[in-house]
């Protein structure tokens, strides 16, 4: 996947006109562009791998946003703290489990590779 374009990055190749469309990706994915702007951006997408990549990175955003309920959204707008849905200790626990599984997989594979004749 191509990295997102940032103003300090060089384009490399012909990306003429990219700058004016660099911030349209989210509006396109969320359906906020007018029909004229949408067609214009889609024409630009055909020739701009950076914008196509940016749209690909955001494509799941509408589904994620639809998971929010109005109370949670209102709380974030008011600066209130929204309680996380998952306990704080879950992430460290998951990371430890993944690390353990990776180590056990390496240990399990090591004897098999050592026994193979060369």
BARO-867378 format. One line per 5 residues: for each residue x, y, z of C-alpha. Coordinates in nm, 4 decimals. Last residue first. Example, Ala and Ser with C-alpha at 12.3 -4.5 7.8 and 13.67 -1.06 7.14 Angstrom:
! BARO-867378
1.3670,-0.1060,0.7140; 1.2300,-0.4500,0.7800
! end
This chain:
! BARO-867378
2.0529,-3.0569,0.3881; 1.8749,-3.3095,0.6025; 1.5804,-3.1788,0.8034; 1.6031,-3.2326,1.1788; 1.6919,-2.8704,1.2668
1.3877,-2.7322,1.0842; 1.1513,-2.9475,1.2838; 1.3215,-2.8687,1.6147; 1.2832,-2.4906,1.5547; 0.9185,-2.4989,1.4467
0.7671,-2.5672,1.7897; 0.9936,-2.3148,1.9646; 0.9078,-2.0484,1.7082; 0.5363,-2.1237,1.7455; 0.5637,-2.1054,2.1248
0.7300,-1.7644,2.1015; 0.4599,-1.6317,1.8683; 0.1855,-1.7671,2.0907; 0.3385,-1.6077,2.4027; 0.3716,-1.2694,2.2279
0.0113,-1.2879,2.1122; -0.1063,-1.3709,2.4660; 0.1003,-1.0879,2.6177; -0.0376,-0.8399,2.3646; -0.3918,-0.9530,2.4381
-0.3467,-0.9065,2.8133; -0.1843,-0.5661,2.7674; -0.4811,-0.4616,2.5495; -0.7524,-0.5990,2.7806; -0.6293,-0.4309,3.0994
-0.8146,-0.1061,3.0197; -1.1526,-0.2805,3.0063; -1.3461,-0.2544,2.6800; -1.6372,-0.0221,2.6006; -1.4366,0.2834,2.6968
-1.6120,0.5406,2.9161; -1.6816,0.8619,2.7279; -1.5233,1.1682,2.8836; -1.7201,1.4833,2.8321; -1.5812,1.7419,2.5911
-1.9279,1.8441,2.4829; -1.8725,1.7070,2.1305; -1.7460,1.3764,2.2687; -2.0543,1.3388,2.4895; -2.2871,1.4178,2.1994
-2.1286,1.1376,1.9943; -2.1625,0.8870,2.2751; -2.5262,0.9859,2.3309; -2.6042,0.9694,1.9570; -2.4820,0.6125,1.9194
-2.1591,0.5268,1.7470; -2.1457,0.2103,1.5339; -2.2377,0.4085,1.2197; -1.9013,0.5809,1.2466; -1.7235,0.2496,1.2012
-1.9292,0.1619,0.8920; -1.8681,0.5084,0.7443; -1.4919,0.4758,0.8148; -1.4324,0.1476,0.6336; -1.3186,0.3130,0.3088
-1.0711,0.5447,0.4810; -0.7437,0.3701,0.3956; -0.8704,0.2878,0.0464; -0.9537,0.6543,-0.0107; -0.5978,0.7464,0.0878
-0.4575,0.4803,-0.1446; -0.6645,0.6091,-0.4351; -0.5477,0.9621,-0.3496; -0.1837,0.8542,-0.3600; -0.2299,0.6485,-0.6790
-0.3550,0.9528,-0.8717; -0.4657,0.9048,-1.2340; -0.8101,0.7429,-1.2017; -0.8605,0.9175,-0.8690; -0.8642,1.2584,-1.0451
-1.1653,1.1560,-1.2534; -1.3312,1.0302,-0.9348; -1.2572,1.3674,-0.7723; -1.4256,1.5585,-1.0569; -1.7247,1.3244,-1.0507
-1.7589,1.3726,-0.6725; -1.7156,1.7501,-0.7017; -1.9999,1.7713,-0.9556; -2.2228,1.5412,-0.7471; -2.1529,1.7512,-0.4384
-1.9011,1.6074,-0.1977; -2.0073,1.4919,0.1491; -2.0447,1.1223,0.0713; -1.8364,1.0090,0.3687; -1.5750,0.8483,0.1435
-1.5576,1.1561,-0.0792; -1.5358,1.3994,0.2126; -1.2587,1.1869,0.3612; -1.0588,1.1842,0.0365; -1.1067,1.5510,-0.0560
-0.8022,1.6758,0.1395; -0.5352,1.5990,-0.1207; -0.7523,1.7153,-0.4128; -0.5953,2.0603,-0.4683; -0.2472,1.9219,-0.4082
-0.2808,1.6422,-0.6635; -0.3128,1.8735,-0.9615; -0.0122,1.7287,-1.1348; 0.0788,1.3922,-0.9907; 0.3291,1.2998,-1.2585
0.6049,1.0887,-1.1102; 0.7741,1.1276,-0.7750; 0.5538,1.3389,-0.5550; 0.8051,1.4685,-0.3040; 0.6891,1.4570,0.0536
0.6731,1.7710,0.2714; 0.3076,1.8328,0.1785; 0.2031,1.4849,0.2930; 0.0938,1.2017,0.0669; -0.0366,0.8906,0.2378
0.1933,0.5925,0.1962; 0.1290,0.3460,-0.0858; 0.0000,0.0000,0.0000
! end
